[in-house]
Amino acid sequence: MRYWPLLLLTLTLSACSTLRSTPEAPPPPTQQAQEISRAQTANLPRLGSITSSTRGSPDDAQREIAKKANQAGAAYYQIVALSETVMPGMWYASAVLYGPPGSTAAGTQQ
């Protein structure tokens, strides 16, 4: 019984390290917006955010986000929320848009 606090502390500290991500370089920009992970957003300028409500499947919602990211002229996007609404078959998605490395985001002050 006296080892439980030590075991709990060890497990808690080891779990914290799994939530930390090491920054990674994003893939080279292409003509189409690319989905990236949180670790790849470190040095990218944030352009804004988009949302989508789509009837169908999670894949349909992801395709709609990619389409909107392309229309907005973003180089990259990160989907931060993807969930089914209270209506069956209706999906909600939210994403953050990013520009290519080294560019400045429109509307931001430096």
CYANA upper distance limits for C-alpha pairs under 8 A (distance plus 0.5 A):
  2 ARG  CA      6 LEU  CA      8.46
  3 TYR  CA      7 LEU  CA      6.62
  4 TRP  CA      8 LEU  CA      6.52
  5 PRO  CA      9 LEU  CA      6.60
  6 LEU  CA     10 THR  CA      6.67
  7 LEU  CA     11 LEU  CA      6.69
  8 LEU  CA     12 THR  CA      6.55
  9 LEU  CA     13 LEU  CA      6.66
 10 THR  CA     14 SER  CA      6.66
 11 LEU  CA     15 ALA  CA      6.62
 12 THR  CA     16 CYS  CA      6.94
 13 LEU  CA     17 SER  CA      7.40
 14 SER  CA     18 THR  CA      7.59
 15 ALA  CA     19 LEU  CA      7.67
 16 CYS  CA     20 ARG  CA      7.63
 21 SER  CA     39 ALA  CA      6.42
 22 THR  CA     39 ALA  CA      6.69
 23 PRO  CA     39 ALA  CA      5.16
 23 PRO  CA     40 GLN  CA      6.46
 23 PRO  CA     41 THR  CA      8.30
 23 PRO  CA     42 ALA  CA      6.78
 24 GLU  CA     39 ALA  CA      6.04
 24 GLU  CA     40 GLN  CA      5.33
 24 GLU  CA     42 ALA  CA      8.26
 25 ALA  CA     40 GLN  CA      5.97
 26 PRO  CA     36 ILE  CA      7.48
 26 PRO  CA     40 GLN  CA      5.53
 26 PRO  CA     41 THR  CA      7.79
 29 PRO  CA     33 ALA  CA      8.24
 29 PRO  CA     34 GLN  CA      8.28
 29 PRO  CA     75 ALA  CA      6.42
 29 PRO  CA     76 TYR  CA      8.24
 29 PRO  CA    100 PRO  CA      6.99
 30 THR  CA     34 GLN  CA      8.28
 30 THR  CA     75 ALA  CA      7.61
 31 GLN  CA     75 ALA  CA      8.15
 32 GLN  CA     70 ASN  CA      6.57
 32 GLN  CA     75 ALA  CA      7.40
 33 ALA  CA     66 ALA  CA      7.20
 33 ALA  CA     69 ALA  CA      6.65
 33 ALA  CA     70 ASN  CA      5.92
 33 ALA  CA     73 GLY  CA      8.13
 33 ALA  CA     74 ALA  CA      6.32
 33 ALA  CA     75 ALA  CA      5.08
 33 ALA  CA     76 TYR  CA      5.40
 33 ALA  CA     77 TYR  CA      7.26
 34 GLN  CA     66 ALA  CA      8.16
 34 GLN  CA     75 ALA  CA      6.92
 34 GLN  CA     76 TYR  CA      5.19
 34 GLN  CA     77 TYR  CA      6.67
 35 GLU  CA     66 ALA  CA      8.27
 35 GLU  CA     76 TYR  CA      6.23
 35 GLU  CA     77 TYR  CA      5.45
 35 GLU  CA     78 GLN  CA      6.08
 35 GLU  CA     79 ILE  CA      7.97
 36 ILE  CA     40 GLN  CA      6.69
 36 ILE  CA     41 THR  CA      7.93
 36 ILE  CA     76 TYR  CA      6.98
 36 ILE  CA     77 TYR  CA      6.61
 36 ILE  CA     78 GLN  CA      5.92
 37 SER  CA     41 THR  CA      7.52
 37 SER  CA     78 GLN  CA      6.70
 38 ARG  CA     42 ALA  CA      8.24
 38 ARG  CA     78 GLN  CA      7.52
 41 THR  CA     98 TYR  CA      8.24
 43 ASN  CA    101 PRO  CA      7.05
 44 LEU  CA     98 TYR  CA      6.59
 44 LEU  CA     99 GLY  CA      6.74
 44 LEU  CA    100 PRO  CA      6.87
 44 LEU  CA    101 PRO  CA      5.62
 44 LEU  CA    102 GLY  CA      7.81
 45 PRO  CA     98 TYR  CA      6.06
 45 PRO  CA     99 GLY  CA      5.95
 45 PRO  CA    100 PRO  CA      7.71
 45 PRO  CA    101 PRO  CA      7.45
 45 PRO  CA    102 GLY  CA      8.19
 45 PRO  CA    103 SER  CA      7.26
 45 PRO  CA    104 THR  CA      6.62
 45 PRO  CA    105 ALA  CA      5.95
 46 ARG  CA     96 VAL  CA      7.86
 46 ARG  CA     97 LEU  CA      6.51
 46 ARG  CA     98 TYR  CA      5.02
 46 ARG  CA     99 GLY  CA      6.95
 46 ARG  CA    105 ALA  CA      6.62
 47 LEU  CA     74 ALA  CA      7.87
 47 LEU  CA     96 VAL  CA      8.16
 47 LEU  CA     97 LEU  CA      5.79
 47 LEU  CA     98 TYR  CA      5.68
 47 LEU  CA     99 GLY  CA      6.81
 47 LEU  CA    105 ALA  CA      5.86
 47 LEU  CA    106 ALA  CA      7.12
 48 GLY  CA     96 VAL  CA      6.47
 48 GLY  CA     97 LEU  CA      5.81
 48 GLY  CA     98 TYR  CA      7.84
 49 SER  CA     94 SER  CA      7.81
 49 SER  CA     95 ALA  CA      6.11
 49 SER  CA     96 VAL  CA      4.81
 49 SER  CA     97 LEU  CA      5.99
 50 ILE  CA     65 ILE  CA      7.90
 50 ILE  CA     68 LYS  CA      7.91
 50 ILE  CA     69 ALA  CA      8.19
 50 ILE  CA     94 SER  CA      6.30
 50 ILE  CA     95 ALA  CA      5.92
 50 ILE  CA     96 VAL  CA      7.00
 50 ILE  CA     97 LEU  CA      7.94
 51 THR  CA     65 ILE  CA      7.63
 51 THR  CA     92 TYR  CA      7.85
 51 THR  CA     93 ALA  CA      6.07
 51 THR  CA     94 SER  CA      4.81
 51 THR  CA     95 ALA  CA      6.86
 52 SER  CA     61 ALA  CA      7.24
 52 SER  CA     64 GLU  CA      7.27
 52 SER  CA     65 ILE  CA      6.96
 52 SER  CA     91 TRP  CA      8.44
 52 SER  CA     92 TYR  CA      6.16
 52 SER  CA     93 ALA  CA      5.67
 52 SER  CA     94 SER  CA      6.95
 53 SER  CA     61 ALA  CA      7.50
 53 SER  CA     90 MET  CA      7.28
 53 SER  CA     91 TRP  CA      6.04
 53 SER  CA     92 TYR  CA      4.99
 53 SER  CA     93 ALA  CA      7.02
 54 THR  CA     60 ASP  CA      7.30
 54 THR  CA     61 ALA  CA      6.01
 54 THR  CA     64 GLU  CA      8.05
 54 THR  CA     90 MET  CA      6.12
 54 THR  CA     91 TRP  CA      5.67
 54 THR  CA     92 TYR  CA      7.00
 55 ARG  CA     60 ASP  CA      8.11
 55 ARG  CA     61 ALA  CA      8.36
 55 ARG  CA     89 GLY  CA      6.08
 55 ARG  CA     90 MET  CA      4.84
 55 ARG  CA     91 TRP  CA      6.58
 56 GLY  CA     60 ASP  CA      6.49
 56 GLY  CA     61 ALA  CA      8.14
 56 GLY  CA     89 GLY  CA      5.78
 56 GLY  CA     90 MET  CA      6.70
 56 GLY  CA     91 TRP  CA      7.56
 57 SER  CA     61 ALA  CA      7.15
 57 SER  CA     89 GLY  CA      7.02
 57 SER  CA     90 MET  CA      8.08
 57 SER  CA     91 TRP  CA      7.29
 58 PRO  CA     62 GLN  CA      6.77
 58 PRO  CA     82 LEU  CA      7.74
 58 PRO  CA     83 SER  CA      8.19
 58 PRO  CA     84 GLU  CA      8.45
 58 PRO  CA     91 TRP  CA      6.90
 59 ASP  CA     63 ARG  CA      6.63
 60 ASP  CA     64 GLU  CA      6.70
 61 ALA  CA     65 ILE  CA      6.81
 61 ALA  CA     82 LEU  CA      8.30
 61 ALA  CA     91 TRP  CA      6.71
 61 ALA  CA     92 TYR  CA      7.36
 61 ALA  CA     93 ALA  CA      6.70
 62 GLN  CA     66 ALA  CA      6.77
 62 GLN  CA     93 ALA  CA      7.76
 63 ARG  CA     67 LYS  CA      6.66
 64 GLU  CA     68 LYS  CA      6.71
 65 ILE  CA     69 ALA  CA      6.58
 65 ILE  CA     93 ALA  CA      7.74
 65 ILE  CA     94 SER  CA      8.13
 65 ILE  CA     95 ALA  CA      7.62
 66 ALA  CA     70 ASN  CA      6.74
 66 ALA  CA     77 TYR  CA      8.26
 67 LYS  CA     71 GLN  CA      6.78
 68 LYS  CA     72 ALA  CA      6.65
 69 ALA  CA     73 GLY  CA      6.89
 69 ALA  CA     74 ALA  CA      6.04
 69 ALA  CA     75 ALA  CA      8.45
 69 ALA  CA     76 TYR  CA      8.14
 69 ALA  CA     77 TYR  CA      7.27
 69 ALA  CA     97 LEU  CA      7.28
 70 ASN  CA     74 ALA  CA      6.51
 70 ASN  CA     75 ALA  CA      8.26
 74 ALA  CA     97 LEU  CA      6.43
 74 ALA  CA     98 TYR  CA      6.29
 74 ALA  CA     99 GLY  CA      5.87
 74 ALA  CA    100 PRO  CA      8.37
 75 ALA  CA     97 LEU  CA      8.25
 75 ALA  CA     98 TYR  CA      6.65
 75 ALA  CA     99 GLY  CA      5.51
 75 ALA  CA    100 PRO  CA      6.10
 76 TYR  CA     97 LEU  CA      6.52
 76 TYR  CA     98 TYR  CA      5.54
 76 TYR  CA     99 GLY  CA      6.78
 76 TYR  CA    100 PRO  CA      7.88
 77 TYR  CA     95 ALA  CA      6.84
 77 TYR  CA     96 VAL  CA      6.04
 77 TYR  CA     97 LEU  CA      4.98
 77 TYR  CA     98 TYR  CA      6.28
 78 GLN  CA     95 ALA  CA      5.81
 78 GLN  CA     96 VAL  CA      5.80
 78 GLN  CA     97 LEU  CA      7.19
 79 ILE  CA     93 ALA  CA      7.67
 79 ILE  CA     94 SER  CA      6.37
 79 ILE  CA     95 ALA  CA      4.63
 79 ILE  CA     96 VAL  CA      7.05
 80 VAL  CA     93 ALA  CA      8.15
 80 VAL  CA     94 SER  CA      6.24
 80 VAL  CA     95 ALA  CA      5.80
 80 VAL  CA     96 VAL  CA      7.64
 81 ALA  CA     92 TYR  CA      8.10
 81 ALA  CA     93 ALA  CA      5.79
 81 ALA  CA     94 SER  CA      5.54
 81 ALA  CA     95 ALA  CA      7.45
 82 LEU  CA     91 TRP  CA      7.62
 82 LEU  CA     92 TYR  CA      6.24
 82 LEU  CA     93 ALA  CA      4.90
 82 LEU  CA     94 SER  CA      7.19
 83 SER  CA     91 TRP  CA      6.24
 83 SER  CA     92 TYR  CA      5.96
 83 SER  CA     93 ALA  CA      7.10
 84 GLU  CA     88 PRO  CA      7.55
 84 GLU  CA     89 GLY  CA      7.44
 84 GLU  CA     90 MET  CA      6.34
 84 GLU  CA     91 TRP  CA      4.89
 84 GLU  CA     92 TYR  CA      6.60
 85 THR  CA     89 GLY  CA      8.32
 85 THR  CA     90 MET  CA      6.17
 85 THR  CA     91 TRP  CA      6.20
 85 THR  CA     92 TYR  CA      6.92
 86 VAL  CA     90 MET  CA      8.25
 99 GLY  CA    103 SER  CA      7.09
 99 GLY  CA    104 THR  CA      8.26
 99 GLY  CA    105 ALA  CA      7.46
104 THR  CA    108 THR  CA      8.26
